[in-house]
Amino acid sequence: MKISEIAKNIGLKEVVFCNDYEIEHCYVGDLLSVVMRSAQQNSIWLTVQSHVNIIAVAALTGIRAIVLCEGLDYPQDTIEKAKEEGINLYISPESSYYVAGKIYELGIR
């Protein structure tokens, strides 16, 4: 499913849009080393981490989009690095658990 469809269906706020990537998987996690080990390519990643290192993790693993949950905001350096690396960024006021459930309902595993 295209990231634009996911964002529209679950009400994500777009912060950075680089490409309408095809999303095949979802990953939820906040410990960067575990995300690097376990996240699959073409994933949407749900987290509460917002520092610039999340962009490096996403680029390394092939994550296409990051959703910052709990109504948190990205710092400007993270936004700029996401643009450079082609990583889409979104915000949700909901918990990672809630957003993951909505993504699961869309058929993304």
Contact map, one row per residue, 1 for C-alpha under 8 A:
1110110000000000000001110000000000000000000000000000000000000000000000000000000000000000000000000000000000010
1111110000000000000111100000000000000000000000000000000000000000000000000000000000000000000000000000000000000
1111111000000000000111100000000000000000000000000000000000000000100000000000000000000000000000000000000000000
0111111100000000000100000000000000000000000000000000000000000000000000000000000000000000000000000000000000000
1111111110000000000000000000000000000000000000000000000000000000000000000000000000000000000000000000000000000
1111111111000000000000000000000000000000000000000000000000000000000000000000000000000000000000000000001001000
0011111111111100000000000000000000000000000000000000000000000000000000000000000000000000000000000000000000000
0001111111110000000000000000000000000000000000000000000000000000000000000000000000000000000000000000000000000
0000111111100000000000000000000000000000000000000000000000000000000000000000000000000000000000000000000000000
0000011111110000000000000000000000000000000000000000000000000000000000000000000000000000000000000010011000000
0000001111111000000000000000000000000000000000000000000000000000000000000000000000000000000100000000000000000
0000001101111100000000000000000000000000000000000000000000000000001000000000000000000000011100000000000000000
0000001000111110000000000000000000000000000000000000000000000000000000000000000000000000011100000000000000000
0000001000011111100000000000000000000000000000000000000000000000000000000000000000000000111000000000000000000
0000000000001111100000000000000000000000000000000000000000000000000000000000001000000001111000000000000000000
0000000000000111110000000000000000000000000000000000000000000000000000000000001001100011110000000000000000000
0000000000000111111100000000000000000000000000000000000000000000000000000000000000000011100000000000000000000
0000000000000001111100000000000000000000000000000000000000000000000000000000000000100111000000000000000000000
0000000000000000111110000000000000000000000000000000000000000000000000000000000000000101000000000000000000000
0111000000000000111111000000000000000000000000000000000000000000000000000000000000000000000000000000000000000
0110000000000000001111100000000000000000010000000000000000000001000000000000000000000000000000000000000000000
1110000000000000000111110000000000000000010000000000000000000000000000000000000000000000000000000000000000000
1110000000000000000011111100000000000000011100000000000000000001000000000000000000000000000000000000000000010
1000000000000000000001111100000000000000011000000000000000000000000000000000000000000000000000000000000000011
0000000000000000000000111110000000000001111100000000000000000000000000000000000000000000000000000000000000011
0000000000000000000000111111000000000010001111000000000000000000000000000000000000000000000000000001001000011
0000000000000000000000001111100000100011001111000000000000000000000000000000000000000000000000000000000000000
0000000000000000000000000111110000000000000011100000000000000000000000000000000000000000000000010001000000000
0000000000000000000000000011111101100000000011100000000000000000000000000000000000000000000000000000000000000
0000000000000000000000000001111100100000000000111000000000000000000000000000000000000000000000000000000000000
0000000000000000000000000000111111100000000000000000000000000000000000000000000000000000000000000000000000000
0000000000000000000000000000111111110000000000000000010010000000000000000000000000000000000000000000000000000
0000000000000000000000000000001111111000000000000000000000000000000000000000000000000000000000000000000000000
0000000000000000000000000000101111111100000000000000000000000000000000000000000000000000000000000000000000000
0000000000000000000000000010111111111110000000000000000010000000000000000000000000000000000000000000000000000
0000000000000000000000000000000111111110000000000000000011011000000000000000000000000000000000000000000000000
0000000000000000000000000000000011111110000000000000000000000000000000000000000000000000000000000000000000000
0000000000000000000000000000000001111111000000000000000000000000000000000000000000000000000000000000000000000
0000000000000000000000000110000000111111101000000000000000001010000000000000000000000000000000000000000000000
0000000000000000000000001010000000000111111000000000000000001110000000000000000000000000000000000000000000000
0000000000000000000000001000000000000011111000000000000000001111000000000000000000000000000000000000000000000
0000000000000000000011111000000000000001111100000000000000000111000000000000000000000000000000000000000000000
0000000000000000000000111110000000000011111110000000000000000111100000000000000000000000000000000000000000000
0000000000000000000000101110000000000000011111000000000000000011111000000000000000000000000000000000000000000
0000000000000000000000000111100000000000001111100000000000000010111000000000000000000000000000000000000000000
0000000000000000000000000111100000000000000111110000000000000000011110000000000000000000000000010011000000000
0000000000000000000000000001110000000000000011111100000000000000011110000000000000000000000000010000000000000
0000000000000000000000000000010000000000000001111100000000000000000111010000000000000000000000010000000000000
0000000000000000000000000000010000000000000000111110010000000000000100000000000000000000000000000000000000000
0000000000000000000000000000000000000000000000111111010000000000000100001110010000000000000000000000000000000
0000000000000000000000000000000000000000000000001111110000000000000000000110010000000000000000000000000000000
0000000000000000000000000000000000000000000000000111111100000000000000000010110010000000000000000000000000000
0000000000000000000000000000000000000000000000000011111110000000000000000000010000000000000000000000000000000
0000000000000000000000000000000100000000000000001111111111000000000000000000010000000000000000000000000000000
0000000000000000000000000000000000000000000000000001111111100000000000000000010011001010000000000000000000000
0000000000000000000000000000000000000000000000000001111111110000000000000000000000000000000000000000000000000
0000000000000000000000000000000100110000000000000000111111111000000000000000000000000000000000000000000000000
0000000000000000000000000000000000010000000000000000011111111111110000000000000000000010000000000000000000000
0000000000000000000000000000000000000000000000000000001111111111000000000000000000001010000000000000000000000
0000000000000000000000000000000000010000000000000000000111111110000000000000000000000000000000000000000000000
0000000000000000000000000000000000010011100000000000000011111110000000000000000000000000000000000000000000000
0000000000000000000000000000000000000001111000000000000001111111000000000000000000000000000000000000000000000
0000000000000000000000000000000000000011111110000000000001111111110000000000000000000010000000000000000000000
0000000000000000000010100000000000000000111100000000000001100111110000000000000000000111000000000000000000000
0010000000000000000000000000000000000000001110000000000001000011111000000000000000000011110000000000000000000
0000000000000000000000000000000000000000000111100000000001000011111100000000000000000011110000000000000000000
0000000000010000000000000000000000000000000111100000000000000000111110000000000000000000111100000000000000000
0000000000000000000000000000000000000000000001111100000000000000011111111100000000000000111100000000000000000
0000000000000000000000000000000000000000000001110000000000000000001111110000000000000000001111110000000000000
0000000000000000000000000000000000000000000000010000000000000000000111110000000000000000000111110000000000000
0000000000000000000000000000000000000000000000000000000000000000000111111000000000000000001111000000000000000
0000000000000000000000000000000000000000000000010000000000000000000111111100000000000000001110000000000000000
0000000000000000000000000000000000000000000000000100000000000000000100111110000000000000001000000000000000000
0000000000000000000000000000000000000000000000000110000000000000000100011111011000000000000000000000000000000
0000000000000000000000000000000000000000000000000111000000000000000000001111111000000000000000000000000000000
0000000000000000000000000000000000000000000000000000000000000000000000000111111100000000000000000000000000000
0000000000000000000000000000000000000000000000000001000000000000000000000011111110000000000000000000000000000
0000000000000000000000000000000000000000000000000111111000000000000000000111111111000000000000000000000000000
0000000000000011000000000000000000000000000000000000000000000000000000000111111111100000100000000000000000000
0000000000000000000000000000000000000000000000000000000000000000000000000001111111110000000000000000000000000
0000000000000000000000000000000000000000000000000001001000000000000000000000111111111000000000000000000000000
0000000000000001000000000000000000000000000000000000001000000000000000000000011111111111100000000000000000000
0000000000000001010000000000000000000000000000000000000000000000000000000000001111111111000000000000000000000
0000000000000000000000000000000000000000000000000000000000000000000000000000000111111110000000000000000000000
0000000000000000000000000000000000000000000000000000001000100000000000000000000011111110000000000000000000000
0000000000000000011000000000000000000000000000000000000000000001000000000000000001111111000000000000000000000
0000000000000001110000000000000000000000000000000000001001100011110000000000000001111111100000000000000000000
0000000000000011111000000000000000000000000000000000000000000001110000000000000001100111110000000000000000000
0000000000000111100000000000000000000000000000000000000000000000111100000000001001000011111000000000000000000
0000000000011111000000000000000000000000000000000000000000000000111100000000000000000001111100000000000000000
0000000000011110000000000000000000000000000000000000000000000000001110111000000000000000111110000000000000000
0000000000111000000000000000000000000000000000000000000000000000001111110000000000000000011111100010000000000
0000000000000000000000000000000000000000000000000000000000000000000011110000000000000000001111100000000000000
0000000000000000000000000000000000000000000000000000000000000000000011100000000000000000000111110110000000000
0000000000000000000000000000000000000000000000000000000000000000000011000000000000000000000111111110000000000
0000000000000000000000000001000000000000000001110000000000000000000011000000000000000000000001111111000000000
0000000000000000000000000000000000000000000000000000000000000000000000000000000000000000000000111111100000000
0000000000000000000000000000000000000000000000000000000000000000000000000000000000000000000001111111110000000
0000000001000000000000000000000000000000000001000000000000000000000000000000000000000000000101111111111000000
0000000000000000000000000101000000000000000001000000000000000000000000000000000000000000000000011111111100000
0000000000000000000000000000000000000000000000000000000000000000000000000000000000000000000000001111111110000
0000000001000000000000000000000000000000000000000000000000000000000000000000000000000000000000000111111111000
0000010001000000000000000100000000000000000000000000000000000000000000000000000000000000000000000011111111111
0000000000000000000000000000000000000000000000000000000000000000000000000000000000000000000000000001111111111
0000000000000000000000000000000000000000000000000000000000000000000000000000000000000000000000000000111111110
0000010000000000000000000000000000000000000000000000000000000000000000000000000000000000000000000000011111110
0000000000000000000000000000000000000000000000000000000000000000000000000000000000000000000000000000001111111
1000000000000000000000111100000000000000000000000000000000000000000000000000000000000000000000000000001111111
0000000000000000000000011100000000000000000000000000000000000000000000000000000000000000000000000000001100111
